Amino acid sequence: MTPKPRLLFLITEDWYFWSHRLDLARAARDAGFDVLVATRVQDHGKRIEMEGFKLFPIRLIRRSRHPLRELIAVMELVRLYRRERPDIVHHVAVKPILYGSLAARLARVPAVVNAFAGLGYVFIATGRWAGCVRVLLGRALRWALAAPRSRAVFQNAEDRELFARAGVVRQAQTVIIPGAGVDPAAFTPSPEPEGEPLVVLASRMLWDKGVGDFVEAARLIKERNVRAKCVLVGMVDEDNPAHVPERQLRRWQAEGVVEWWGHREDMPQVLSAAHVVVLPSYREGLPKILLEAAACARPIVATDVPGCREVVRDGENGLLVPVRNPQQLAMAIATLVEDAAMRARMGACGRERVVKEFSSERIVRETLAVYRGLLEETWPMSYSLSRP
């Protein structure tokens, strides 16, 4: 009997696996992989196990910088990889890429996929400290991405070009797969609700997602007597150094400038209640919330930065504005709030584009092709996998 290839996902948070990699893991299982998940378990452990995946709780904490704790985390991964002997490990985000790649070499894992989910806080931050960290991180990533049977997966061409020009990765070892995709059957168009227009920013509550700029834009909108309710939806991610403190969110809400709805798992319902979806981020990989908004036929206002401009075509399915510019952001939001016909036209265009270019089915198919290519390089004729 032909053995099942073993695929292990290394992701820092169980909620991120559940929201961004579940469809891929299901498809890999259905294609014939034995799927393992190593992550920090908080709220989704039972759900992951109920899917039939083997779950391994780990202590890889994103914000930790303690040398001994980090060494323990790496050795924990080495032991896991040696014990479970995966054929492919799929590392998601920078820290799992660095630590997982070291563990994979020490454990002699045959094939590695290193997936960047955006370049993160260090690549957005300014100042001498951030510059020094980027130099050191670039050197570490150059080593991590150099394994012969590995692929570096980027969500947009600009991130790939940045790394290739800097000599961090060879372009021949890279693949562009645009995000995690969206299920157009789960996120569907619906008529706009009547009443006061609802403007939604849905993301983790981080300064570099443009949360502060959105609040300033909401204040300007209110001062200009534009009829709209501005809402923040998302959790406080205290493990990210750019997180907005909960006390600040509650202060804004008490001021009456925005509402904060916290974390929501019913995003199709949230988006169906919205009239405009906003993401004034400073840089992205390829934001899932914008795909979900477009799938729901909602117009988008986003910043003209990598990741956002891959989803939003200015004037077609939304409006692009300069980064860190609350005044232009407020003007774009007001334009859409006051023009129902424009919202309908842009929403329909966004839905059509998502179905054609960003469906989860397409993303899964392209990622499984990467897995198959690595298996063929590593163990030709050893495994038999079904094809979607």
N, C-alpha and C positions, 0 to 999 in steps of 0.2 A: 504494500500500500504506500502510495506517495505521501511523504510527510507534509504537514502544513507548515508553511513558512511562518516564523514568529516575528511579529511587528510590535515594537514597544514605543509608546509615546512618552516623552518626558516633557511635562508642562508644570510650571510652578504652582498653578491654582486649579482646583477641581472645577470651579465655576467657569473658568476660561475654556477648559476642555469641553464642558457641557454646552457652552454657548457657541463655540467656534470650531470644534473638531468632532462633534458627535456624529454628524452625517458622514464624514470621511471614515470614522472608525466603524460605523455600521456597514458601510459599503466594502471596506477591507475585509471585515468578518464574512460578509456574504460572498465575497470573491474567493474566499478560501484561506485567509490569514487567521492565525491565532493571535488575537489582539490583547496586548498588555498595556496598562496605564500606570505610570509612576507620577504621582502628584501630591501636593499637600492637600490633605483631605479636611474639608470643613463642613460643607452642607450637602454635597452631592455624592458622597461615597456610596450610599445604598443604591442610588439611581444608576451609577456606573456599573456596579456589580449586577444589578438586575438586567442590564443589557447583555450580560454574558461575558463581559470583559474581566480579565484578571487585574485586580487593583492592588497597587503597592504604595502605601503611604510613605512619603519621604519628608525630610526636614530641610528642603532647599527653600530658604526664605529670601524673597527678592531684596529686601532692604538690609539684610544682614551684611556687615563688613568685618566681623570679628574673625581674625585669621584662623584660630583653632576651630571655630564653628564651621568655617568654610572648608577647611581640610577634612573635617569629619563628614561633611556633606558629599565631597568628592569620593571619599573612600566608601561611603554608603552606596554610591552609584556604581563604583567598581565591583563591589560585592554583589549587587543586584544583577549587573550585566554578566558577571561570571557565572552566577547561579542559574539565571534564566536563559542564557545563551540566545538572545534574539538574533535573527538574521538581518534585521534592519532596525535601527533606532531612529525615531523622528523627533528631533529636538525643536522646540518652539520658543522663540525669543532669545535674547542675547545671553542671559545667564545660563540657561540650560544648554545653549550651544557651546559655551566655553567649558563648563564643567562636564557636560555630557560627552563632548568630543575627547576630553582628556581621559575620562573613564572608558570610553569606547576603545581608545588606543591601548590602554593598559589591559583591558579585558579581551582585546582582539575581536571586537565586533566586526563582522564582515563588511557591512554597508551602513552609511549614515546619511540622513537627510537633515540639513540644518535650515530651518525655516524662520525667516525674519518677519515678525508681525508688526513691522514699523521699527524705526531706529531708536525710539525711546528718549528718556529724559536727558541722558548724557549728550546726545547729538543735537538737542534743542537748546540746552543751557548755554549761556554766554559767560565770558570771563576767563581769566588765566587758568583757574583750577579746572574748569570744564575742558579747556583746550588741551591741557596736559593729560587729563584722563582719556580724552579721545585718541591722543597719540599712543598711549599705552594700550588702550583697548584695541586699536587698529592692529598693533603688533600681535596681540594675543589672538585676535580673530584670524589674522593671516595664517598663523600656525593651525588654528582649529579647523579652518576650511580647506586645508591643503591635503587632507587624506585622499588617497587615489580613488577609492570607490565611495565617493561622496558627492552630494549635490547641495548647492546653496540655493534656496528658494526665496525669491523676492516677490513682493506683491505689486511693485511698480517698477518701471524702467529706470526712473531717476535714481532710486536707491541702488539698483544694480550698477548703474554707470558710475555712481559715486565710489563704490567699493572697487570696481574694476580699474578706474583711473588711478586710485590710490595704491594699487597693487595688492589689495587685501585678498582678492580672489581672482582666479583665472576665469575669464568669461565662458570658456568651454565647460566649466563645471557649474554654471548657473542656469537657473530656469526661472521664468516669470510665470507665476500663477496668481491671478488677480483676487486675492483675499480668500475668505472662507466661503463665499457665495451666499445665496439666499434661496429659500424654497418658495417659488412663486405661488404654490398651492397653499402655503401657510400664511403668507403675506399677500393679501388680495386687495384690489381696489374696492372702495365703498364711497357712497355719496358723502360730500362734506356735511357735517352737522350744522344745523342752524344756530344762530346766536353769535355771541362775541367770538371773533377769530382766535384760535388757540395756536400759539407759537411755541414749539418744543425744542429744547436742546436735550438730547438723551445721550449720555456717556458717563464714564466715571467722572466724579467731581474733581477734576484736575485743572490747575491754572493753565497748563499748556494745551488743554482742550479748548481754551478760549472762554472758560466759564466767566471770568471777570469781565471780559470784553462784552459778552452777551448781557450781563447785568447792566453794564454801562449803556449798552444799546437800548435795553428795556427802559432804563431811566429816561433816555432821550425821547423814546417813543411816547412815553407817558407825558413828558413835558410838552410835546407837540400835539397832544390830544388825539393821537391815533388810537382807534378803538381796537384793542388787542390784549389778550392775557398771555404773559410770558411765563413759561414753566421749565424748571430744571428737573430732569428725571435721571436718577442714577445714584450709585452708592459712593460713600466716602472711602477711598482706597488708601488707608493709612500706611501701607507698605510702599507707596510711591512718594518720593520726596516732594513732588509737585502737587500733593493733594490739597484741596480746599478744606479747611477745618469745618467740622459740623457747626460750631458756634457761629462761624461766618455765614453759613447758609441760612441758619435760623435768624440771624440778624437781618439779612436781606429780606427774608420772608416777613419778619415783623415790620420792616419798613414799608412793605406793600409793593415793592418794585418787581419781585418775582415770587412764584410759588416753588417750593421744593417738594417733590412727590416721593423722593427716596428711590430705592431699588424697586423695579417692577419686572415681573416675569411675564406679564400679559402684554408684550409689546405690540402685537397686532391690534389689540384694542386701544392702546395708547395712541398709536399712529392713526387709527381710524377716527379718533376724536380730534386729531390735529388738522390745522389748515396749512401750516408751514413748518418745515423741519430745518433746524439750524445746526451747523457744526463749524464754529470759527477756530478750528484747531491750528496749531503752529506747524505741525507736520504729521503725516499719517503713513501707514503702510497702504491699506485700502479699507476704509472704515465700513464695518458691517452695518452700522445704523443707517448710513446713507443708502446702501443697497436695499435695506428693509423699507426705508421711506419711499424710495423710487418704486419698489414693488407694490407698495400700497397706493401708488399714483399721487404721492404728495410732492409738491415742489420743494426745492432745497435752496437754502442760502448757505454757502460754505466759503472758506478762504481759498485763495488761489495758491495752494501749496501742493507738494507731492502727495499723492494719495487721494486728496479731495478732488483734484482736477481730473483724475482718472474716471471718476464717477459723474461729476457735474460738467456738462458742456454749457458754458455761459450763454444764456438766452434761449437755450433749448429745453433742458429739464430743470433749470435752476439759475441762480445768479452767483457769480464768484466775486468776492470782495478782497481788498488787500488785507494781509495779516496784521493783527494788532491795531485795528482801526475801527473803534466802536461807532464813529460817525458814519462811515460808509456802510457798516453793518446795519445800523438803524435805518438808513435810507433804503437799503435793499429789502429789509423786512417790511417796511412801510409800503414799498412798491407792490409787493405781493399781497399784503393784507388788504390793500385797497383795490385790487384788481382780480375779481373772481374768474374772469375769462382767462387771464394769464395763468392763474393757478391751475385751471382745468387743462389748458393746453400743455403746460410743462409737466403736469402730473401724468398725462397720457403718454407723453414722450419718454418720461423716465421709466414707466412700466414696460414699455416696448423694448427699451434698451436693456433693462435688467433681464428680461426673459431671453433675449438673444445672446447676451454677452456674459452675464454674471450669475447664472443659475447654479445652485449647489451641485446639480447633476454634472454640469460641465467641469466645475472645479474638482469634483471627486474623480471624474474620468481622467483629467490631466495629472492628478496626483498619483493615482494608481498606475498610470503609465510610467511615472518616475520610479515607483517601487519595482515594477516589472523589469525596467531597464537595468536597475541595480542588481536584481536577482540574476538576470541573464549574464551580467558581467561576473558575478561572484560564483554562482553554482549553475552553469548551463545544464539544462535538461533535468535538473533535480526536483523541480517543483511544477505542479500543474495548477494553474489558477483559472477560474472562470473570468469572463470579460463582460463588463456592463453593456 
